[in-house]
Amino acid sequence: MKQLSGADAMFLQLEHGNNFMHVASLAIYDPSTAPGGKVRFKDVLRHFAARVEEFPQFRRRLVQVPLSLDRPYWIEESGIDVEFHVRHIALPHPGDWRQLCIQVARLHSRPLDRSKPLWEAYIIEGLHNVPGVPAGSFALYCKMHHAIIDGESGTELLKALHSLTPEPIDEDEAPLGGFTADREPLLPELYSRALVQNLGRLPALARFSLGTAKRVASLGAGAVGNLSELGSSLLPQLRTLLSGDLSPLLAKLPPKTRFSGDVSAHRVFEAVGLPLAEFKTIRKQVGGVTLNDLFLGIVGGALNNYLGERRELPDTSMIAGVPMTLRGEEKGGDRGNQVGFTFMPVYSDIADPLLRLRAIAESAETSKRVTDAVGKELARDLLEYLPAPVAGALVRNVKLPKIGLIVSNVRGPDVPLYMAGAQLVNYSPISIALDGIGLNVTGFSYNGTMWICAVSCREMMPDPAAFADCLRASFAEIQEAALRASPPTCGLCHPQGDVSPFVEAVERIVADATCPALSDAGKARRKAATVAARDPNHRSFRQIMFLLSLENRTGSGRARPEPHAALRSNKNPT
């Protein structure tokens, strides 16, 4: 029996009404890589049975403590009823992408059964007309409650459920169970545990509070002012936390959009795939931006287009909630949710792609400094150390800021994966839409492709395909702007304007040298060579070759004559 962490329990407590707290993925497989060129449903069942038995999270069932006196517990069952959890459906003809998105949205709109282990999977056949997907492919929609899994642990699970080769699971490899089930806890046991656990958290809470105070005080007067100013700034924030309304904690309230209201019970889903190599090229061309900055810039541009076309674009930027992993170097392990949260503008109000990227990069640096100072583990640790009834009441009564948007990006495997012999060709993460946060855009990189998935409410986004087009258009705009703004790495390697064949030949010779490794003096000599080649008074090929020979004598220890002196001389330098 294992007790949920404070963060895990929070995701259970946030689930009410139309706020479904499960996350999911849509994977598309090409069965032609499997032996015999086909994969049967029973092959998938056998694969699941062989792989998921290794993870106790798949065998765990939820046990609630009466009156919510303590955080719930996981108890492990003796085995996995694979045929209950893994279902089989098919798309009607013609089996296109739009039909698949609609089917996935319907599955994502159903809450999980809390009387069973909190996960489900659906094999979806009939994908005959999906662009970029071989005919006869099948999809796997798999959802799990967020109380079980976060982004990083989801990536580790993805790797564990797949193979690096198309060889399928052997018949003898599928387990027969044999796990010992946990005993169902009795009510007196749950009550006594609740008393002991809550009393034990009080000293930890005191130490946590003292440590947080010391950390804030260590910022110094230059960062937070004197102690009286610090107190006057912290007390209103404390009152805000106790009231449950987190909106005043934002430095600037986000504008209201169609995504700021309450969600319905119906979800919509869309995903686009973009070449990851182009992301890296853009980063080099623009300079000073990270992959996350670029991802936020794409989302901001898509919102600029989508809301602008509907005459709903706010004058100020939308603010995105951005999850942050707290796992550090330790990616695996059974440690529950390890996630923090910060807020960042996506500058949806800026139409120019490069200006938007620069603004995001600057905001990211500011957000990082603030987060590092306060501690990104603050919310997680607070939920962990508070007595469970207090933490539960705080979460249930909290009023999330109506920011309308969550944006996250997770790095996945960069090699092809296989399930039951079928190659994984498309992997789209599917996240959560909540009251006040009706749009969730998630990125996941897999095997050279960045998959961007948007989840929203059907009433808020009745046209998800249009938003997908806006994502593609935003990416194309950034590509074009980055190409125009890309400075040449070297004037010799990238000559500008019309030059004579002689000059072109000289510049090709010069460019063959190791341009990035040149010293400042070497760069000066190469510039002098180009000047000589372009100057009508110095078009002696021997002069140019003499300068190039000086360039190539790196590390010889010989004294080098001044190249400009040679150029000023009318005599042959050789």
C-alpha positions in Angstrom: 0.0 0.0 0.0 1.4 3.3 -1.1 0.1 6.8 -0.2 -0.3 9.4 -2.8 2.0 12.4 -2.7 0.5 15.9 -2.1 0.8 16.7 -5.9 -0.8 13.4 -6.9 -3.7 14.0 -4.5 -4.1 17.5 -5.9 -4.9 16.1 -9.4 -7.6 13.9 -7.9 -9.1 16.8 -6.0 -9.1 19.1 -9.0 -11.3 16.7 -10.9 -15.0 17.8 -10.6 -17.8 18.6 -13.0 -16.4 18.8 -16.5 -12.8 19.1 -15.3 -11.3 15.7 -16.3 -7.8 15.2 -15.0 -6.6 12.5 -17.2 -3.8 12.8 -19.8 -3.4 10.7 -22.9 -1.5 10.0 -26.1 -2.4 9.1 -29.6 0.2 6.8 -31.3 -0.1 5.6 -34.9 1.7 2.4 -36.0 2.7 1.0 -39.3 2.2 -2.8 -39.2 4.1 -3.5 -42.4 7.4 -3.6 -40.4 6.1 -6.5 -38.3 6.9 -10.1 -39.3 4.3 -11.1 -41.9 3.3 -7.4 -42.4 0.4 -7.5 -40.0 -0.4 -7.1 -36.3 -3.4 -8.8 -34.7 -5.3 -7.5 -31.7 -4.2 -10.4 -29.6 -0.6 -9.5 -30.5 -1.1 -6.1 -28.9 -2.8 -7.6 -25.9 0.2 -10.0 -25.4 2.6 -7.1 -25.8 0.8 -5.0 -23.2 0.6 -8.0 -20.8 4.4 -8.5 -21.1 5.3 -4.9 -20.7 2.9 -3.2 -18.2 3.3 -6.0 -15.6 6.7 -4.4 -14.9 5.0 -1.2 -13.7 3.1 -1.3 -10.5 1.2 1.9 -11.5 -0.8 -0.2 -13.9 -2.0 -2.5 -11.1 -2.9 0.1 -8.6 -6.4 0.9 -7.5 -7.4 3.9 -5.5 -8.6 3.7 -1.9 -10.1 6.9 -0.4 -9.8 7.8 3.3 -13.2 8.5 4.8 -14.1 12.2 5.2 -10.9 13.1 3.3 -9.0 13.0 6.6 -5.9 12.0 4.8 -4.5 11.6 1.3 -5.7 8.5 -0.6 -3.7 5.3 -1.0 -2.8 3.0 -3.9 -3.3 -0.7 -3.3 -1.9 -3.2 -5.8 -4.0 -5.9 -7.4 -2.6 -9.3 -8.2 -2.6 -8.8 -11.9 -3.8 -6.7 -14.8 -7.1 -7.5 -16.6 -5.6 -6.5 -20.0 -8.8 -7.3 -21.9 -10.7 -4.9 -19.7 -8.3 -2.0 -20.0 -7.3 -2.5 -23.7 -10.3 -2.2 -26.0 -10.8 -2.6 -29.8 -12.7 -0.2 -32.1 -12.5 0.9 -35.8 -13.2 4.0 -37.8 -16.0 4.0 -40.4 -15.2 4.5 -44.0 -13.2 6.4 -45.3 -11.0 6.4 -42.2 -9.4 9.9 -42.5 -7.7 12.2 -40.1 -10.8 14.2 -39.2 -12.6 11.0 -38.2 -9.7 9.9 -36.1 -9.6 13.3 -34.3 -13.3 13.2 -33.6 -13.1 9.6 -32.2 -10.1 10.6 -30.0 -12.0 13.7 -28.7 -15.0 11.5 -27.7 -12.7 9.1 -25.8 -11.0 12.0 -24.1 -14.3 13.4 -22.9 -15.0 10.4 -20.7 -13.8 10.3 -17.1 -11.9 7.2 -15.8 -13.6 4.6 -13.6 -12.1 5.2 -10.1 -13.1 1.7 -9.0 -10.5 0.3 -11.4 -6.8 1.1 -12.0 -6.9 4.5 -13.6 -5.9 3.8 -17.2 -7.5 2.7 -20.5 -6.2 2.0 -24.0 -8.1 1.7 -27.3 -6.8 0.1 -30.5 -8.3 2.0 -33.4 -8.3 0.4 -36.8 -9.5 1.6 -40.2 -6.9 4.4 -40.8 -7.1 4.2 -44.6 -6.9 7.8 -45.6 -4.7 9.6 -43.1 -2.0 11.8 -44.9 1.5 10.6 -44.3 0.4 7.3 -42.8 0.6 4.0 -44.7 -2.8 2.4 -45.5 -3.7 -0.3 -43.0 -2.1 1.4 -40.1 -3.7 1.4 -36.6 -3.7 3.9 -33.8 -3.5 3.5 -30.0 -5.2 6.0 -27.8 -4.0 5.5 -24.2 -5.1 7.6 -21.2 -4.1 7.7 -17.6 -5.0 9.8 -14.7 -2.6 12.7 -14.0 -2.4 11.4 -10.4 -0.4 8.5 -11.8 1.9 10.1 -14.3 3.5 13.4 -15.4 5.3 14.5 -18.6 8.7 13.1 -17.8 7.4 9.8 -16.4 5.2 9.5 -19.4 8.2 9.6 -21.6 9.9 6.9 -19.6 6.8 4.8 -19.8 6.7 5.3 -23.6 10.2 3.9 -23.9 9.5 1.0 -21.6 6.4 -0.1 -23.6 8.2 -0.2 -26.9 11.2 -1.9 -28.4 14.1 -0.6 -30.5 13.6 -3.4 -33.0 10.6 -4.9 -34.8 11.0 -8.3 -33.2 7.7 -9.1 -31.4 7.2 -10.5 -27.9 7.8 -14.2 -27.7 4.9 -16.4 -26.7 6.7 -17.5 -23.5 7.5 -13.9 -22.6 4.0 -12.9 -21.7 3.6 -13.2 -17.9 0.9 -15.2 -16.2 0.6 -12.8 -13.2 1.7 -14.0 -9.9 1.8 -10.7 -8.1 0.6 -10.6 -4.5 -2.3 -8.3 -4.0 -2.3 -5.7 -1.2 -4.8 -6.3 1.6 -7.7 -4.0 1.6 -7.1 -1.6 4.6 -9.7 -1.6 7.4 -11.4 1.7 8.5 -9.7 1.8 11.9 -6.4 1.4 10.2 -7.1 4.3 7.9 -8.2 6.5 10.7 -5.2 5.8 12.8 -2.9 6.3 9.9 -4.5 9.7 9.2 -3.9 10.9 12.7 -0.3 9.8 12.8 0.4 11.2 9.3 -1.1 14.6 9.9 0.6 15.1 13.2 3.9 14.1 11.6 3.5 16.7 8.9 3.4 19.6 11.4 7.2 19.6 12.2 8.0 19.2 8.6 5.7 22.2 7.7 7.5 24.3 10.4 10.9 23.5 8.9 9.6 24.2 5.4 8.2 27.6 6.4 11.4 28.6 8.2 13.5 27.5 5.2 11.3 29.4 2.8 11.5 32.6 4.9 15.3 32.3 5.1 15.5 31.9 1.3 13.3 34.9 0.6 15.3 37.0 3.2 18.6 36.0 1.5 17.5 37.8 -1.6 18.6 41.0 0.1 17.4 44.6 0.1 18.5 45.0 -3.5 16.0 42.4 -4.7 13.1 42.7 -2.4 13.6 45.9 -0.4 13.8 46.2 3.3 12.1 43.8 5.7 9.1 46.1 6.2 8.5 46.2 2.4 9.0 42.5 2.2 6.4 41.9 4.9 3.9 44.3 3.3 4.3 42.4 0.0 4.0 38.9 1.4 1.0 39.4 3.7 -1.4 40.3 0.8 -0.1 37.3 -1.1 -0.7 35.1 2.0 -4.2 36.4 2.3 -4.6 35.7 -1.4 -3.5 32.1 -1.0 -5.9 31.6 1.9 -8.8 33.0 0.0 -8.2 30.5 -2.8 -8.0 33.1 -5.6 -4.6 33.0 -7.3 -5.3 35.6 -9.9 -3.8 38.5 -7.9 -0.5 36.6 -7.7 0.1 37.3 -11.4 2.1 40.4 -12.1 -0.3 41.4 -14.8 -3.8 39.9 -15.2 -4.2 38.2 -18.6 -6.8 39.4 -21.0 -10.1 37.5 -21.3 -10.5 35.4 -24.4 -12.9 32.6 -25.5 -10.7 30.2 -23.6 -11.1 31.9 -20.2 -14.6 30.5 -19.4 -15.9 27.2 -18.1 -15.4 24.1 -20.2 -18.2 21.8 -21.3 -18.1 18.0 -21.2 -17.0 17.8 -24.8 -13.3 18.0 -26.0 -11.7 18.7 -29.3 -8.3 17.5 -30.5 -5.9 18.3 -33.2 -2.2 17.7 -33.9 0.4 18.8 -36.4 3.9 17.4 -37.1 6.8 19.7 -37.8 10.4 18.8 -38.7 12.6 19.0 -35.7 15.6 19.8 -37.8 14.0 23.1 -38.9 13.6 24.1 -35.2 17.3 23.7 -34.8 18.0 25.6 -38.0 15.8 28.5 -36.9 17.6 28.6 -33.5 20.9 29.0 -35.2 19.6 31.7 -37.7 17.9 33.8 -35.0 20.4 33.2 -32.2 19.7 33.7 -28.5 16.5 31.6 -28.3 15.9 28.2 -26.9 13.7 25.4 -28.3 11.1 26.3 -25.6 11.2 30.0 -26.7 10.6 28.9 -30.3 7.7 26.6 -29.2 6.1 29.5 -27.3 6.6 31.7 -30.3 4.8 29.3 -32.6 1.8 29.1 -30.1 1.7 32.9 -29.8 1.7 33.4 -33.5 -1.0 30.8 -34.0 -3.2 32.6 -31.4 -2.5 35.9 -33.1 -3.8 34.4 -36.4 -6.7 32.4 -34.9 -8.1 35.1 -32.7 -7.3 37.9 -35.1 -9.2 36.2 -37.9 -12.3 36.1 -35.6 -11.8 39.8 -34.5 -11.1 38.6 -30.9 -7.4 39.4 -30.5 -6.8 41.2 -27.2 -4.6 44.3 -27.1 -2.3 42.6 -24.6 -0.7 39.2 -24.7 -2.2 36.0 -23.4 -0.4 34.5 -20.4 0.5 30.8 -20.5 0.8 28.4 -17.6 4.1 26.5 -18.2 4.7 23.3 -16.3 8.3 22.6 -15.2 9.8 19.2 -14.3 11.4 18.9 -10.9 13.1 15.6 -11.6 16.5 16.9 -12.3 18.8 14.1 -13.6 16.7 11.4 -12.1 14.1 10.6 -14.8 12.7 7.3 -13.6 11.5 5.9 -10.3 8.1 5.6 -8.7 7.9 9.1 -7.2 4.6 10.3 -8.5 4.2 13.8 -10.0 7.3 15.9 -9.9 6.2 19.1 -11.6 6.3 22.8 -10.9 4.5 25.7 -12.6 5.3 29.2 -13.9 3.6 31.8 -16.0 4.9 33.4 -19.2 3.4 35.6 -21.9 3.3 34.2 -25.4 3.1 37.7 -26.9 0.1 36.9 -29.0 -0.3 40.6 -29.5 2.9 40.9 -31.5 2.5 40.0 -35.2 6.2 40.2 -36.2 7.6 36.7 -35.6 11.1 37.8 -34.7 10.0 40.5 -32.3 7.8 37.9 -30.6 10.7 35.5 -30.2 12.9 38.2 -28.8 10.3 39.3 -26.3 9.7 35.6 -25.2 13.4 35.0 -24.8 13.7 38.1 -22.5 10.6 37.1 -20.5 11.9 33.6 -20.1 15.1 34.9 -18.5 13.2 37.0 -16.1 10.8 34.2 -15.2 13.8 31.9 -14.6 15.4 34.3 -12.2 12.2 34.8 -10.2 11.5 31.0 -10.1 15.1 30.2 -9.0 14.8 32.8 -6.2 11.5 31.7 -4.8 12.0 28.0 -5.6 10.0 26.1 -8.2 9.3 23.3 -5.7 7.4 25.7 -3.4 3.9 24.6 -4.4 4.8 20.9 -4.5 6.4 21.0 -1.1 3.6 23.0 0.5 1.1 20.4 -0.6 3.3 17.7 0.8 3.8 19.2 4.3 0.3 20.6 4.9 -2.0 18.4 6.9 -4.2 16.5 4.3 -7.6 18.1 5.3 -6.0 21.6 5.0 -4.4 20.9 1.7 -7.5 19.3 0.3 -9.7 22.2 1.3 -7.1 24.6 -0.2 -7.1 22.7 -3.5 -10.9 22.3 -3.7 -11.6 26.0 -3.0 -8.8 27.4 -5.2 -9.8 29.7 -8.0 -7.3 29.2 -10.8 -6.3 32.3 -12.7 -8.4 32.4 -15.9 -5.4 32.6 -18.1 -7.0 30.5 -20.8 -3.8 28.7 -21.9 -1.3 26.0 -20.8 1.7 25.4 -22.9 4.2 22.5 -22.3 6.9 20.8 -24.3 8.5 17.4 -23.6 11.5 15.9 -25.3 10.9 12.3 -26.4 13.1 9.6 -28.0 15.0 10.5 -31.2 15.0 6.9 -32.5 12.2 4.8 -34.0 10.2 2.7 -31.6 8.2 -0.5 -32.2 5.2 -2.2 -30.5 4.4 -5.8 -31.4 6.7 -5.4 -34.5 4.8 -2.3 -35.8 6.8 1.0 -36.1 5.6 4.0 -34.3 5.2 6.8 -36.9 3.2 9.5 -35.1 3.0 10.3 -31.4 0.7 13.1 -30.2 0.4 14.0 -26.5 -3.1 14.9 -25.3 -3.5 17.0 -22.2 -6.1 18.7 -20.0 -8.6 21.6 -20.5 -10.0 23.1 -17.4 -12.4 25.9 -16.3 -10.6 29.1 -17.0 -7.9 27.3 -18.9 -9.7 26.1 -22.0 -6.8 25.6 -24.3 -3.8 23.3 -23.8 -1.0 23.0 -26.3 1.6 20.3 -25.8 4.7 19.5 -27.8 6.5 16.2 -28.0 9.6 15.4 -30.1 9.9 11.9 -31.5 12.3 10.6 -34.2 13.0 13.9 -35.9 9.5 15.3 -35.7 8.0 17.8 -33.2 4.3 16.9 -32.7 2.2 19.7 -31.4 -1.2 18.8 -30.0 -4.1 21.2 -29.1 -6.9 20.2 -26.7 -9.8 22.4 -26.0 -13.6 22.5 -25.3 -15.9 22.0 -28.3 -17.8 25.2 -27.5 -14.6 27.2 -27.2 -13.0 25.8 -30.3 -15.5 24.4 -32.7 -13.0 24.4 -35.6 -9.8 22.7 -34.3 -8.6 22.1 -37.8 -8.4 25.9 -38.3 -6.2 26.2 -35.3 -4.0 23.5 -36.6 -3.6 25.5 -39.8 -2.7 28.5 -37.7 0.0 26.5 -36.0 1.5 25.5 -39.4 1.2 29.1 -40.7 2.9 30.5 -37.5 5.8 28.1 -38.0 6.1 29.0 -41.7 6.2 32.7 -40.8 9.0 32.2 -38.2 10.9 30.1 -40.8 10.7 32.9 -43.4 11.6 35.7 -41.0 14.5 33.7 -39.6 15.8 33.1 -43.1 15.7 36.8 -43.9 17.3 37.8 -40.7 20.1 35.1 -40.8 23.4 37.0 -40.9 26.2 35.4 -43.0 28.7 33.6 -40.8 31.6 34.9 -42.8 31.7 37.4 -45.7 34.0 35.0 -47.6 31.9 31.9 -47.0 28.7 33.8 -48.0 29.8 36.5 -50.6 27.3 39.2 -51.2 26.6 40.9 -54.5 28.0 40.3 -58.0 31.7 39.4 -58.1 34.0 38.4 -60.9 34.8 34.7 -61.4 38.4 35.5 -60.2 37.0 36.8 -56.9 34.6 33.9 -56.6 37.5 31.5 -57.0 39.6 33.2 -54.4 36.7 33.3 -52.0 36.1 29.6 -52.5 39.7 28.9 -51.7 39.5 31.0 -48.6 36.2 29.4 -47.5 37.8 26.0 -47.7 39.8 26.9 -44.6 38.4 26.3 -41.2 36.3 29.4 -41.0 34.8 29.0 -37.4 38.3 28.2 -35.9 40.1 31.3 -37.1 41.7 33.7 -34.8 41.0 37.4 -34.9 44.3 37.9 -36.7 43.4 35.2 -39.2 40.0 36.8 -39.9 41.8 40.1 -40.5 44.2 38.5 -43.1 41.3 36.8 -44.8 39.4 40.2 -45.0 42.5 41.8 -46.4 42.7 39.0 -49.1 39.1 39.8 -50.1 39.8 43.5 -50.3 42.8 42.9 -52.5 40.8 40.6 -54.8 38.0 43.3 -55.2 40.5 46.2 -55.6 41.4 46.8 -59.3 44.9 47.9 -58.1 45.6 44.6 -56.4 44.4 41.7 -58.5 47.6 39.8 -58.5 46.8 36.1 -57.9 50.3 35.6 -56.5 49.6 38.3 -53.9 46.4 36.6 -52.9 48.1 33.2 -52.7 50.9 34.8 -50.6 48.3 36.0 -48.1 46.6 32.6 -48.1 50.0 31.0 -47.4 50.3 33.2 -44.3 46.9 32.1 -43.3 47.8 28.4 -43.5 50.9 28.7 -41.4 49.0 28.4 -38.1 51.0 27.2 -35.1 54.4 27.3 -36.9 55.9 29.8 -34.5 57.2 31.8 -37.4 56.9 35.6 -37.5 54.3 36.7 -40.0 54.8 39.9 -42.0 52.0 42.4 -41.9 49.7 41.6 -44.8 48.8 45.2 -45.4 52.5 46.0 -46.0 52.6 43.4 -48.7 49.5 44.9 -50.3 51.0 48.4 -50.2 54.1 47.2 -52.0 54.3 47.3 -55.8 56.9 44.6 -55.7 56.1 40.9 -56.1 56.1 39.6 -52.5 57.5 36.2 -53.6 
